Amino acid sequence: MRKSKMKAKLYEDLPLSLRDVQDQLLQLALHTSYSKDVRAVLIFEDDPPNIFETLQPLVQYVRKRRLIPPWIFTRKFVEESLDAYPLEFLDICTAYTNMICNSDILKGLQFHKKDLRLQMERELRSKWLLTRQALLDNPYKPASVRKTVVISRAAVYPVLKGLLHIHDQAVPATLEEAIKQGGELCKINLSPLTDLISGIQQANSYLETLKKMIQYVQSLKL
């Protein structure tokens, strides 16, 4: 069974933990990232009364199964945050499945290309800076280097979706296809985004790729 399907199976009984708030729940979806991480997304019309107490069954369900804490939004927050968090919402709305859907808020979200470009550059620059800082602390332990780069790359993957969306291309379902399409689009070898990391040399290749991506995104005229 694929890793993401195994993780999704852990969510099968999640709706039972939301029985007390289902009347206010607009949408319960599962988002699967390019890293195969699965996270629940809950969207309410308004926050449930006494939210911290009311959602304790959900918290206990997630904690018991060691799941990623869910995103919990209201409709208004989503609608008013597409300029502030365009990459996050683009990532979610291009890879989700509904468990409960009274209103599909995630369907058909619209993003301004300038907002996407700005967040793409900010994300790439921050990951280049923070990853380099982390590698400086311990560049000679392969396991530490690998962990640092893997965490960094997972945060960069939504940038690939933004890159394709800005150029009016469909966002593919798989990371491999996104890297292929993105590389062809910007004429950059993006294989370091998935290459096996065995030491600091491969980590440095990843950082060089981020620099090239930053230059490309910075050059976009929208």
Residue frames as qw, qx, qy, qz and C-alpha x, y, z in Angstrom:
[[0.000, 0.888, 0.461, 0.000, 0.00, 0.00, 0.00],
 [0.379, 0.589, -0.045, 0.712, 1.35, 3.45, -0.90],
 [0.332, -0.097, -0.504, 0.791, 2.60, 5.60, 1.94],
 [0.226, -0.100, 0.017, -0.969, -0.02, 8.33, 1.43],
 [0.653, -0.259, -0.513, -0.493, -2.87, 5.78, 1.31],
 [0.596, -0.220, -0.684, 0.358, -1.66, 4.23, 4.53],
 [0.126, -0.066, -0.355, 0.924, -1.67, 7.64, 6.17],
 [0.407, -0.162, -0.247, -0.864, -5.08, 8.50, 4.78],
 [0.612, -0.271, -0.728, -0.145, -6.49, 5.30, 6.26],
 [0.337, -0.182, -0.622, 0.683, -5.71, 6.65, 9.73],
 [0.172, 0.043, 0.086, -0.980, -8.26, 9.39, 9.08],
 [0.258, -0.277, -0.826, -0.418, -11.19, 7.08, 8.30],
 [0.362, -0.620, -0.684, 0.129, -12.95, 7.67, 11.61],
 [0.239, 0.000, -0.158, 0.958, -12.06, 11.34, 11.90],
 [0.299, -0.418, -0.339, -0.788, -15.65, 12.52, 11.21],
 [0.618, -0.509, -0.599, 0.015, -16.77, 10.75, 14.39],
 [0.472, -0.288, -0.346, 0.758, -14.65, 13.16, 16.41],
 [0.000, 0.031, 0.124, 0.992, -16.57, 16.07, 14.87],
 [0.149, -0.515, -0.827, -0.169, -20.12, 14.97, 15.67],
 [0.196, -0.692, -0.474, 0.507, -20.69, 17.91, 18.01],
 [0.030, -0.612, 0.127, 0.780, -19.75, 20.48, 15.36],
 [0.364, 0.188, 0.771, 0.488, -21.00, 18.94, 12.11],
 [0.193, 0.827, 0.524, -0.068, -23.85, 21.43, 11.87],
 [0.039, -0.925, 0.108, 0.361, -21.31, 24.25, 11.58],
 [0.498, -0.343, 0.629, 0.489, -18.83, 22.35, 9.41],
 [0.552, 0.661, -0.120, -0.493, -18.78, 23.35, 5.74],
 [0.775, 0.495, -0.392, -0.027, -15.97, 21.08, 4.60],
 [0.657, -0.541, 0.521, 0.065, -13.68, 18.36, 5.89],
 [0.774, 0.589, -0.232, -0.034, -11.00, 17.39, 3.40],
 [0.802, -0.391, 0.283, 0.351, -7.70, 15.53, 3.35],
 [0.361, 0.881, -0.286, -0.108, -4.79, 17.26, 1.69],
 [0.911, -0.119, 0.224, 0.325, -1.89, 15.16, 0.40],
 [0.007, -0.885, 0.309, 0.347, 1.32, 17.06, -0.26],
 [0.678, 0.595, -0.430, -0.039, 4.02, 16.23, -2.79],
 [0.018, 0.508, -0.796, 0.328, 5.95, 14.87, 0.20],
 [0.545, -0.187, -0.798, -0.174, 3.11, 12.36, 0.76],
 [0.028, -0.101, -0.658, 0.745, 2.16, 13.99, 4.05],
 [0.243, -0.544, -0.690, -0.411, -1.57, 13.91, 4.76],
 [0.049, -0.108, -0.454, 0.883, -3.31, 16.65, 6.74],
 [0.036, 0.667, 0.744, -0.007, -6.96, 17.26, 7.50],
 [0.039, 0.129, 0.087, 0.987, -8.48, 20.60, 6.50],
 [0.050, -0.617, -0.755, 0.215, -11.58, 21.80, 8.34],
 [0.020, 0.198, 0.164, 0.966, -13.56, 24.82, 7.16],
 [0.035, -0.566, -0.736, 0.369, -16.40, 26.25, 9.26],
 [0.081, 0.811, 0.371, 0.445, -18.83, 29.05, 8.52],
 [0.200, -0.822, 0.276, -0.456, -17.86, 30.50, 11.90],
 [0.212, 0.322, -0.838, 0.387, -15.67, 29.17, 14.66],
 [0.581, -0.431, -0.682, -0.112, -17.62, 26.72, 16.84],
 [0.432, -0.791, 0.096, -0.422, -18.64, 28.10, 20.24],
 [0.654, -0.614, 0.438, -0.060, -16.03, 27.37, 22.92],
 [0.733, 0.554, -0.378, -0.111, -13.72, 26.13, 20.17],
 [0.135, 0.555, -0.781, 0.252, -10.91, 24.96, 22.45],
 [0.498, -0.105, 0.749, -0.424, -13.24, 22.73, 24.44],
 [0.791, 0.377, 0.158, -0.456, -15.52, 21.74, 21.56],
 [0.698, 0.577, -0.411, -0.104, -12.69, 20.46, 19.37],
 [0.378, -0.573, 0.708, -0.165, -10.99, 18.38, 22.06],
 [0.878, 0.104, 0.457, -0.093, -12.29, 15.09, 20.56],
 [0.689, 0.712, -0.096, 0.095, -10.57, 16.08, 17.31],
 [0.007, 0.809, -0.552, 0.203, -7.37, 16.96, 19.16],
 [0.647, -0.355, 0.651, -0.174, -7.38, 13.63, 20.99],
 [0.893, 0.376, 0.242, -0.046, -8.03, 11.70, 17.76],
 [0.524, 0.789, -0.274, 0.168, -5.07, 13.37, 16.05],
 [0.205, -0.727, 0.605, -0.252, -2.78, 13.05, 19.05],
 [0.824, -0.183, 0.509, -0.171, -3.54, 9.37, 19.63],
 [0.873, 0.387, 0.264, 0.137, -2.65, 8.48, 16.03],
 [0.480, -0.482, 0.281, 0.677, 0.29, 10.89, 15.83],
 [0.473, 0.655, 0.472, 0.352, -1.19, 12.70, 12.86],
 [0.273, 0.178, 0.042, 0.944, -0.22, 16.13, 11.59],
 [0.090, 0.496, 0.517, -0.692, -2.35, 18.76, 13.37],
 [0.357, 0.618, 0.639, 0.287, -5.21, 19.81, 11.07],
 [0.063, 0.125, 0.117, 0.983, -5.75, 23.18, 9.44],
 [0.021, -0.645, -0.729, 0.230, -8.86, 24.80, 10.91],
 [0.093, 0.054, 0.214, 0.971, -10.30, 27.75, 8.98],
 [0.361, 0.594, 0.518, -0.499, -13.48, 29.73, 8.56],
 [0.555, 0.630, 0.462, 0.285, -14.90, 30.55, 5.15],
 [0.060, 0.998, 0.012, 0.001, -14.04, 34.22, 5.68],
 [0.492, -0.667, 0.459, 0.319, -10.43, 33.44, 6.61],
 [0.661, 0.134, 0.610, 0.416, -9.94, 31.46, 3.40],
 [0.388, 0.801, 0.388, 0.240, -11.53, 34.11, 1.22],
 [0.066, -0.994, 0.080, -0.031, -9.51, 36.94, 2.79],
 [0.579, -0.621, 0.470, 0.241, -6.16, 35.10, 2.90],
 [0.849, 0.393, 0.291, 0.202, -5.63, 34.17, -0.75],
 [0.365, 0.866, -0.183, 0.288, -3.32, 37.15, -1.21],
 [0.352, -0.765, 0.494, -0.215, -1.38, 36.47, 2.01],
 [0.544, -0.289, 0.788, -0.005, -1.06, 32.68, 1.70],
 [0.699, 0.464, -0.220, -0.498, -1.51, 31.93, -2.00],
 [0.357, 0.404, -0.841, -0.058, 1.03, 29.08, -2.12],
 [0.227, -0.057, 0.872, -0.430, -0.49, 27.30, 0.87],
 [0.616, 0.356, 0.417, -0.566, -4.00, 27.45, -0.52],
 [0.597, 0.526, -0.462, -0.391, -2.88, 26.59, -4.06],
 [0.126, 0.315, -0.935, 0.101, -1.10, 23.56, -2.62],
 [0.376, 0.125, 0.776, -0.490, -4.23, 22.49, -0.74],
 [0.624, 0.461, 0.222, -0.591, -6.81, 23.12, -3.44],
 [0.553, 0.520, -0.554, -0.342, -4.88, 21.17, -6.09],
 [0.458, 0.179, -0.866, 0.093, -4.58, 17.99, -3.99],
 [0.333, -0.120, 0.630, -0.691, -7.49, 17.26, -1.69],
 [0.350, -0.255, -0.843, -0.319, -10.29, 14.75, -1.26],
 [0.446, -0.399, 0.108, -0.794, -13.50, 15.51, 0.60],
 [0.158, -0.106, -0.941, 0.278, -14.70, 13.53, 3.60],
 [0.071, 0.698, 0.629, -0.336, -17.57, 15.89, 4.41],
 [0.179, 0.040, 0.321, 0.929, -18.70, 18.52, 1.94],
 [0.137, 0.726, 0.601, -0.305, -21.65, 20.79, 2.62],
 [0.323, 0.939, -0.003, -0.120, -19.95, 23.52, 0.59],
 [0.857, 0.091, 0.103, 0.496, -16.78, 22.98, -1.43],
 [0.131, -0.956, 0.049, 0.259, -14.90, 26.11, -0.38],
 [0.492, -0.490, 0.533, 0.483, -11.60, 24.84, -1.78],
 [0.579, 0.393, 0.622, 0.351, -12.93, 24.33, -5.28],
 [0.346, 0.755, 0.344, 0.439, -12.17, 27.04, -7.77],
 [0.388, -0.787, -0.065, 0.476, -10.08, 29.33, -5.56],
 [0.537, 0.772, 0.083, 0.329, -8.60, 32.18, -7.59],
 [0.630, -0.532, 0.035, 0.564, -5.08, 33.56, -7.12],
 [0.283, 0.946, -0.114, -0.106, -3.39, 36.70, -8.40],
 [0.870, 0.309, -0.149, 0.353, -0.13, 35.89, -10.14],
 [0.175, 0.716, -0.344, 0.582, 1.73, 38.78, -8.51],
 [0.654, -0.574, 0.307, -0.386, 0.80, 37.45, -5.06],
 [0.995, -0.012, 0.065, 0.075, 2.06, 34.01, -6.01],
 [0.654, 0.561, -0.224, 0.456, 5.31, 35.33, -7.44],
 [0.133, -0.745, 0.368, -0.540, 6.04, 37.38, -4.32],
 [0.789, -0.446, 0.332, -0.260, 5.44, 34.46, -1.97],
 [0.954, 0.238, -0.049, 0.178, 7.42, 32.11, -4.20],
 [0.428, 0.650, -0.346, 0.524, 10.45, 34.39, -4.00],
 [0.402, -0.656, 0.385, -0.510, 10.03, 34.83, -0.25],
 [0.951, -0.208, 0.177, -0.147, 9.76, 31.06, 0.29],
 [0.861, 0.372, -0.146, 0.315, 12.79, 30.28, -1.85],
 [0.201, 0.707, -0.377, 0.564, 14.93, 32.94, -0.22],
 [0.591, -0.578, 0.354, -0.437, 13.97, 31.89, 3.30],
 [0.990, -0.076, 0.115, -0.011, 14.67, 28.22, 2.61],
 [0.685, 0.530, -0.257, 0.428, 18.02, 29.03, 1.02],
 [0.045, -0.702, 0.401, -0.587, 19.00, 31.15, 4.02],
 [0.719, -0.456, 0.333, -0.406, 17.68, 28.87, 6.78],
 [0.993, 0.101, -0.027, 0.053, 18.96, 25.68, 5.16],
 [0.561, 0.576, -0.355, 0.478, 22.43, 27.12, 4.76],
 [0.280, -0.653, 0.424, -0.562, 22.41, 28.27, 8.39],
 [0.899, -0.270, 0.219, -0.266, 21.35, 24.81, 9.57],
 [0.923, 0.294, -0.140, 0.207, 24.01, 23.08, 7.46],
 [0.238, 0.720, -0.427, 0.492, 26.72, 25.32, 8.90],
 [0.620, -0.570, 0.359, -0.402, 25.99, 23.89, 12.33],
 [0.685, -0.252, 0.683, -0.010, 26.81, 20.31, 11.35],
 [0.582, 0.602, -0.323, -0.441, 28.01, 19.79, 7.76],
 [0.203, 0.469, -0.858, -0.054, 29.90, 16.53, 8.37],
 [0.383, 0.056, 0.867, -0.314, 27.14, 14.23, 9.66],
 [0.122, -0.077, -0.745, -0.651, 25.30, 12.77, 6.63],
 [0.156, -0.529, -0.833, 0.045, 22.17, 11.94, 8.63],
 [0.098, -0.652, -0.322, 0.680, 21.90, 15.50, 9.92],
 [0.018, 0.304, -0.423, -0.853, 22.54, 16.96, 6.47],
 [0.106, -0.241, -0.866, -0.424, 19.94, 14.67, 4.92],
 [0.122, -0.629, -0.716, 0.277, 17.28, 15.56, 7.48],
 [0.063, -0.572, -0.070, 0.815, 17.90, 19.28, 7.04],
 [0.091, 0.186, -0.578, -0.790, 17.56, 19.13, 3.26],
 [0.111, -0.360, -0.902, -0.212, 14.53, 16.84, 3.28],
 [0.072, -0.677, -0.559, 0.474, 12.64, 19.24, 5.58],
 [0.011, -0.517, 0.165, 0.840, 13.68, 22.20, 3.45],
 [0.039, 0.011, -0.766, -0.642, 12.68, 20.57, 0.17],
 [0.022, -0.524, -0.850, 0.047, 9.20, 19.73, 1.44],
 [0.001, -0.734, -0.313, 0.603, 8.59, 23.44, 2.03],
 [0.011, -0.435, 0.448, 0.781, 9.85, 24.29, -1.47],
 [0.231, 0.216, 0.899, 0.304, 7.64, 21.85, -3.37],
 [0.232, 0.759, 0.553, -0.253, 4.56, 24.15, -3.36],
 [0.010, -0.679, 0.264, 0.684, 6.69, 26.68, -5.26],
 [0.175, -0.041, 0.840, 0.512, 6.64, 24.27, -8.19],
 [0.162, 0.628, 0.761, -0.004, 2.85, 24.46, -8.20],
 [0.021, 0.838, 0.149, -0.524, 3.03, 28.23, -8.11],
 [0.169, -0.432, 0.574, 0.675, 5.50, 28.25, -11.00],
 [0.150, 0.235, 0.871, 0.404, 3.20, 26.19, -13.19],
 [0.076, 0.750, 0.622, -0.209, 0.07, 28.10, -12.17],
 [0.059, -0.720, 0.078, 0.687, 1.68, 31.44, -13.04],
 [0.016, 0.320, -0.681, -0.658, 2.34, 30.09, -16.53],
 [0.704, 0.182, 0.009, -0.687, -1.26, 28.84, -16.86],
 [0.472, 0.219, -0.843, -0.137, -0.22, 25.20, -16.81],
 [0.824, -0.394, -0.243, -0.328, -2.17, 22.48, -15.04],
 [0.282, -0.622, 0.664, -0.305, -0.68, 21.37, -11.73],
 [0.647, 0.142, -0.732, -0.155, 0.25, 17.68, -12.01],
 [0.822, -0.490, -0.125, -0.262, -0.65, 15.11, -9.37],
 [0.914, -0.203, -0.087, 0.341, 2.91, 13.88, -8.82],
 [0.336, -0.830, 0.230, 0.381, 6.09, 15.59, -7.69],
 [0.593, -0.110, 0.595, 0.531, 8.07, 13.87, -10.44],
 [0.373, 0.637, 0.540, 0.405, 5.89, 15.37, -13.16],
 [0.110, -0.981, -0.138, 0.082, 5.95, 18.80, -11.50],
 [0.484, -0.622, 0.384, 0.482, 9.75, 18.75, -11.45],
 [0.535, 0.186, 0.630, 0.532, 9.86, 17.68, -15.09],
 [0.206, 0.820, 0.453, 0.282, 7.42, 20.38, -16.22],
 [0.269, -0.942, -0.017, 0.199, 8.95, 23.03, -14.01],
 [0.573, -0.415, 0.436, 0.556, 12.47, 22.27, -15.19],
 [0.454, 0.392, 0.589, 0.542, 11.45, 22.48, -18.83],
 [0.029, 0.921, 0.371, 0.114, 9.64, 25.74, -18.16],
 [0.233, -0.956, 0.140, 0.109, 12.44, 27.62, -16.42],
 [0.704, 0.582, -0.351, 0.205, 15.38, 25.79, -18.07],
 [0.225, -0.649, 0.625, -0.372, 16.82, 24.70, -14.72],
 [0.576, 0.050, -0.815, 0.032, 17.88, 21.20, -13.72],
 [0.539, -0.512, 0.189, -0.642, 15.56, 20.59, -10.76],
 [0.819, -0.026, -0.574, 0.005, 16.72, 17.04, -10.00],
 [0.270, 0.218, -0.651, 0.675, 18.45, 18.19, -6.76],
 [0.515, -0.284, 0.154, -0.794, 14.94, 18.69, -5.38],
 [0.933, -0.135, 0.013, -0.333, 14.58, 14.91, -5.22],
 [0.618, 0.456, -0.614, 0.185, 18.12, 13.51, -5.49],
 [0.834, -0.402, -0.328, 0.187, 19.37, 11.26, -2.72],
 [0.063, -0.889, 0.308, -0.332, 21.27, 13.32, -0.16],
 [0.912, -0.100, -0.300, 0.260, 24.38, 11.47, 1.00],
 [0.601, -0.325, -0.160, 0.712, 26.42, 14.42, 2.22],
 [0.073, -0.726, -0.108, 0.675, 27.24, 18.09, 2.03],
 [0.155, -0.160, 0.605, 0.765, 28.08, 17.99, -1.70],
 [0.026, -0.472, -0.801, -0.368, 24.51, 17.05, -2.64],
 [0.165, -0.769, -0.483, 0.384, 23.17, 19.57, -0.12],
 [0.170, -0.519, 0.191, 0.816, 25.25, 22.29, -1.79],
 [0.066, 0.145, 0.739, 0.655, 23.81, 21.30, -5.19],
 [0.103, -0.688, -0.718, 0.002, 20.34, 21.76, -3.69],
 [0.191, -0.738, -0.183, 0.620, 21.27, 25.25, -2.45],
 [0.154, -0.255, 0.486, 0.822, 22.63, 26.16, -5.89],
 [0.006, 0.422, 0.805, 0.416, 19.35, 25.04, -7.42],
 [0.145, -0.783, -0.524, 0.303, 17.45, 27.29, -5.02],
 [0.197, -0.558, 0.135, 0.795, 19.63, 30.23, -6.09],
 [0.070, 0.036, 0.687, 0.722, 18.79, 29.58, -9.73],
 [0.091, -0.615, -0.772, -0.134, 15.10, 29.32, -8.92],
 [0.188, -0.730, -0.296, 0.587, 15.26, 32.61, -6.99],
 [0.135, -0.348, 0.381, 0.846, 16.85, 34.34, -9.99],
 [0.003, -0.281, -0.796, -0.536, 14.20, 32.94, -12.31],
 [0.152, -0.717, -0.673, 0.103, 11.25, 33.91, -10.10],
 [0.216, -0.645, -0.103, 0.726, 12.74, 37.35, -9.52],
 [0.123, -0.183, 0.519, 0.826, 12.96, 37.89, -13.28],
 [0.137, 0.515, 0.828, 0.175, 9.29, 37.14, -13.95],
 [0.098, 0.051, -0.056, -0.992, 7.36, 40.08, -15.36],
 [0.005, 0.469, 0.883, -0.014, 3.68, 39.85, -14.50]]
